[in-house]
Amino acid sequence: MRILFIGDIVGKIGRRMVKDHLSELKKTHHINFTIANGENSAHGKGITKSIYKELTVAGVDFITLGNHAFHKDEVHELLETKNIIRPANYPDSVTGDGYKIVNINSIKLLIVNIQGRSFMEAIDNPFTKIDSILEANTYDEAFVDFHAETTSEKIAMGYYLDGRVNAVVGTHTHVQTNDEKILEKGTAYITDVGMTGYSEGVLGIDRKAVIDRFIDQLPKRHEVPENGPGILSAVVIDTNKKTIEKIRIEE
């Protein structure tokens, strides 16, 4: 199977980049299934029903989230009805699922969204949580979006799951890393897929407010530009050939 995974979609520019380039990417790379991280797609925080529809109409088959999963109230309805998951290590009482199994050409693909704990909210242990998910399910292939802050936690998770899942891709830090590889036991891995959004800001945010805050340490409102040049960051994973290829499209 050939899976296209699109890194954190940030705001209107990120959504435009998906609409402008996804169709051609799917043709060029012979994609069977497209997954995207959409937790920043609604002006930098969360996702709405209309944005979910916008992305799926553009060709995204499945959406993962992260620490901003519940920034928009309407996500609760999405999580109960659509191809979208939130981090699995939220408490069981929280709306939605942290994983789903989808059938693609008779292949049962387990998709897991898990969140790190280093410098992030103290939710359940991602390592033991994913153990329980893998043990409780029957599947042919497995894909993991590990939404985490530190490179060390992501790399550790990659090795922890090596040979047990087909792919572990990192999200959240918005900068595409240069360490895509097939690990020793066959798992495709990258520390961070990168961001899809405004390319001349700071992680998709207007750079002035971010720079000013570093200078004076005072709170600033972060704005996500709606116009300007964009970047699309993604990876293509071939689970049969055991390959991983980075994609980076800049305007």
C-alpha positions as CSV (number, residue, x, y, z in Angstrom):
1,M,0.0,0.0,0.0
2,R,1.1,3.5,-0.8
3,I,0.2,6.0,1.9
4,L,0.5,9.8,1.6
5,F,0.7,11.6,5.0
6,I,0.4,15.4,5.0
7,G,2.0,17.2,8.0
8,D,0.1,19.7,10.2
9,I,-2.3,21.7,8.1
10,V,-2.2,25.3,9.4
11,G,-5.0,27.7,8.6
12,K,-6.4,28.9,5.3
13,I,-3.0,28.8,3.4
14,G,-2.4,25.2,4.5
15,R,-5.9,24.2,3.3
16,R,-5.3,26.0,0.0
17,M,-2.0,24.1,-0.5
18,V,-3.8,20.8,-0.1
19,K,-6.5,21.8,-2.6
20,D,-3.9,23.1,-5.1
21,H,-1.5,20.1,-4.9
22,L,-3.1,17.0,-3.5
23,S,-4.8,15.7,-6.7
24,E,-1.5,15.8,-8.6
25,L,0.5,14.3,-5.7
26,K,-1.9,11.3,-5.6
27,K,-1.5,10.7,-9.3
28,T,2.3,11.2,-9.4
29,H,3.0,8.9,-6.4
30,H,0.2,6.3,-7.1
31,I,-1.3,6.9,-3.7
32,N,-3.8,4.4,-2.3
33,F,-4.8,6.3,0.9
34,T,-4.2,9.9,2.1
35,I,-4.0,10.9,5.8
36,A,-3.5,14.4,7.1
37,N,-3.0,16.0,10.5
38,G,-5.7,18.6,10.8
39,E,-5.4,19.9,14.3
40,N,-4.3,23.4,13.2
41,S,-6.5,23.6,10.2
42,A,-9.0,26.1,11.7
43,H,-6.9,29.3,11.8
44,G,-4.2,27.5,13.7
45,K,-6.2,25.7,16.4
46,G,-8.7,22.9,16.0
47,I,-10.9,21.8,13.1
48,T,-14.5,22.5,12.2
49,K,-17.2,20.6,10.3
50,S,-16.8,22.8,7.2
51,I,-13.0,22.4,7.2
52,Y,-13.3,18.7,7.5
53,K,-15.6,18.7,4.5
54,E,-13.2,21.0,2.6
55,L,-10.3,18.7,3.2
56,T,-12.1,15.5,2.3
57,V,-13.5,17.1,-0.9
58,A,-9.9,18.0,-1.8
59,G,-9.0,14.3,-1.5
60,V,-8.0,13.6,2.1
61,D,-9.3,10.2,3.2
62,F,-8.5,10.4,7.0
63,I,-7.6,13.1,9.5
64,T,-5.6,12.8,12.7
65,L,-5.4,15.5,15.4
66,G,-3.3,16.5,18.5
67,N,-3.1,18.8,21.5
68,H,-5.5,21.3,19.9
69,A,-8.1,18.5,19.0
70,F,-10.9,20.0,21.2
71,H,-10.3,23.7,20.5
72,K,-13.6,23.8,18.4
73,D,-16.7,22.4,20.1
74,E,-18.1,21.0,16.8
75,V,-15.2,18.5,16.7
76,H,-17.2,16.3,19.1
77,E,-19.8,15.5,16.4
78,L,-17.0,14.9,13.8
79,L,-15.3,12.4,16.1
80,E,-18.5,10.4,16.5
81,T,-19.3,10.2,12.8
82,K,-16.3,10.7,10.5
83,N,-12.9,9.4,9.5
84,I,-11.1,11.4,12.2
85,I,-9.4,10.5,15.4
86,R,-8.0,12.3,18.4
87,P,-5.0,11.2,20.5
88,A,-5.7,7.8,22.0
89,N,-4.2,8.6,25.3
90,Y,-6.9,11.0,26.3
91,P,-9.1,9.4,29.0
92,D,-11.7,6.9,27.8
93,S,-14.5,9.3,28.8
94,V,-13.4,11.8,26.1
95,T,-15.4,11.9,22.9
96,G,-14.1,9.9,19.9
97,D,-11.5,7.3,19.3
98,G,-7.8,7.4,19.2
99,Y,-7.6,4.7,16.5
100,K,-9.7,3.3,13.7
101,I,-9.3,0.4,11.3
102,V,-10.2,1.2,7.7
103,N,-10.5,-1.3,4.9
104,I,-8.5,-0.4,1.8
105,N,-8.6,-2.9,-1.1
106,S,-9.2,-5.7,1.4
107,I,-6.3,-4.6,3.6
108,K,-7.2,-3.7,7.2
109,L,-5.2,-0.6,8.1
110,L,-5.0,0.4,11.7
111,I,-4.5,4.2,12.1
112,V,-3.4,5.4,15.6
113,N,-3.1,9.0,16.8
114,I,-1.0,9.2,20.0
115,Q,0.3,12.2,21.9
116,G,3.6,12.7,23.7
117,R,4.0,13.9,27.3
118,S,7.4,15.7,27.3
119,F,6.6,19.4,27.6
120,M,2.9,18.7,26.8
121,E,-0.2,17.9,28.8
122,A,0.1,15.1,31.2
123,I,-2.2,12.5,29.7
124,D,-1.8,8.7,29.7
125,N,1.5,7.1,28.9
126,P,1.7,6.9,25.1
127,F,4.0,3.8,25.2
128,T,1.8,1.7,27.3
129,K,-1.4,3.0,25.6
130,I,-0.2,2.0,22.2
131,D,0.8,-1.4,23.6
132,S,-2.8,-2.0,24.6
133,I,-4.2,-0.8,21.2
134,L,-1.9,-3.2,19.2
135,E,-2.7,-6.1,21.5
136,A,-6.5,-5.6,21.4
137,N,-6.9,-5.3,17.6
138,T,-6.5,-7.5,14.5
139,Y,-5.1,-5.7,11.5
140,D,-2.9,-6.2,8.4
141,E,-1.0,-3.0,8.5
142,A,-0.6,-0.2,11.1
143,F,0.2,3.5,10.8
144,V,1.0,5.8,13.8
145,D,0.9,9.6,14.0
146,F,2.9,10.5,17.1
147,H,2.1,14.1,18.0
148,A,4.9,15.1,20.3
149,E,7.2,18.0,21.2
150,T,10.7,16.4,21.7
151,T,12.8,14.6,19.2
152,S,14.0,12.2,21.9
153,E,10.4,11.0,22.7
154,K,9.6,10.6,19.0
155,I,12.8,8.7,18.2
156,A,12.2,6.4,21.3
157,M,8.7,5.7,20.1
158,G,10.0,4.8,16.6
159,Y,12.4,2.2,18.0
160,Y,9.8,1.0,20.5
161,L,7.4,0.2,17.7
162,D,9.9,-1.0,15.1
163,G,8.7,-4.2,13.5
164,R,5.3,-3.9,15.2
165,V,3.8,-1.2,12.9
166,N,4.5,-0.2,9.3
167,A,5.1,3.5,10.0
168,V,5.6,6.0,12.8
169,V,5.5,9.6,11.7
170,G,6.1,12.6,14.0
171,T,3.9,15.7,14.0
172,H,3.5,18.9,16.1
173,T,6.8,20.7,15.7
174,H,6.1,21.9,12.2
175,V,9.6,21.6,10.8
176,Q,10.4,18.8,8.5
177,T,13.3,16.7,9.7
178,N,16.0,15.1,7.6
179,D,16.0,11.7,9.3
180,E,13.4,9.7,7.3
181,K,14.5,6.0,7.3
182,I,13.5,2.4,7.5
183,L,14.4,1.2,10.9
184,E,16.1,-2.1,11.5
185,K,13.0,-4.3,11.8
186,G,11.2,-2.6,8.8
187,T,9.2,0.3,10.2
188,A,9.2,3.6,8.2
189,Y,10.1,6.5,10.4
190,I,10.5,10.3,10.4
191,T,10.8,12.5,13.5
192,D,8.6,15.3,12.0
193,V,6.8,15.4,8.7
194,G,6.7,19.2,8.8
195,M,3.9,21.8,8.3
196,T,1.5,22.7,5.5
197,G,0.8,26.4,5.8
198,Y,2.3,29.9,5.6
199,S,6.0,29.5,4.7
200,E,7.3,32.9,5.7
201,G,6.2,33.0,9.3
202,V,7.2,31.1,12.4
203,L,5.6,27.7,12.3
204,G,2.8,29.0,10.2
205,I,2.2,32.1,12.4
206,D,2.8,35.7,11.5
207,R,6.4,36.3,12.5
208,K,6.2,39.8,13.9
209,A,4.2,38.8,17.0
210,V,6.4,35.9,17.7
211,I,9.6,37.9,17.4
212,D,8.2,40.7,19.6
213,R,7.4,38.2,22.3
214,F,10.9,36.8,22.3
215,I,12.2,40.4,22.6
216,D,9.9,41.7,25.4
217,Q,8.5,38.5,26.9
218,L,5.0,40.0,26.9
219,P,1.9,38.1,25.7
220,K,1.1,38.6,22.1
221,R,-1.9,37.4,20.0
222,H,-0.7,34.9,17.4
223,E,-2.2,35.5,14.0
224,V,-2.3,32.9,11.2
225,P,-2.0,34.8,7.8
226,E,-4.8,34.1,5.3
227,N,-2.7,35.2,2.3
228,G,0.9,34.7,1.3
229,P,3.2,32.0,0.1
230,G,2.7,28.4,1.3
231,I,4.5,25.2,1.9
232,L,3.2,21.6,1.8
233,S,5.2,19.0,3.8
234,A,4.4,15.3,3.5
235,V,5.8,11.8,3.2
236,V,4.9,8.9,0.9
237,I,5.3,5.5,2.6
238,D,5.2,2.2,0.6
239,T,4.4,-0.5,3.0
240,N,5.2,-3.3,0.5
241,K,8.6,-2.0,-0.7
242,K,9.3,-0.6,2.8
243,T,10.3,2.9,1.6
244,I,9.6,6.4,2.9
245,E,10.0,9.5,0.7
246,K,9.8,13.2,1.8
247,I,7.8,15.7,-0.1
248,R,8.2,19.5,0.2
249,I,6.4,21.9,-2.1
250,E,7.1,25.6,-1.7
251,E,5.6,28.6,-3.5
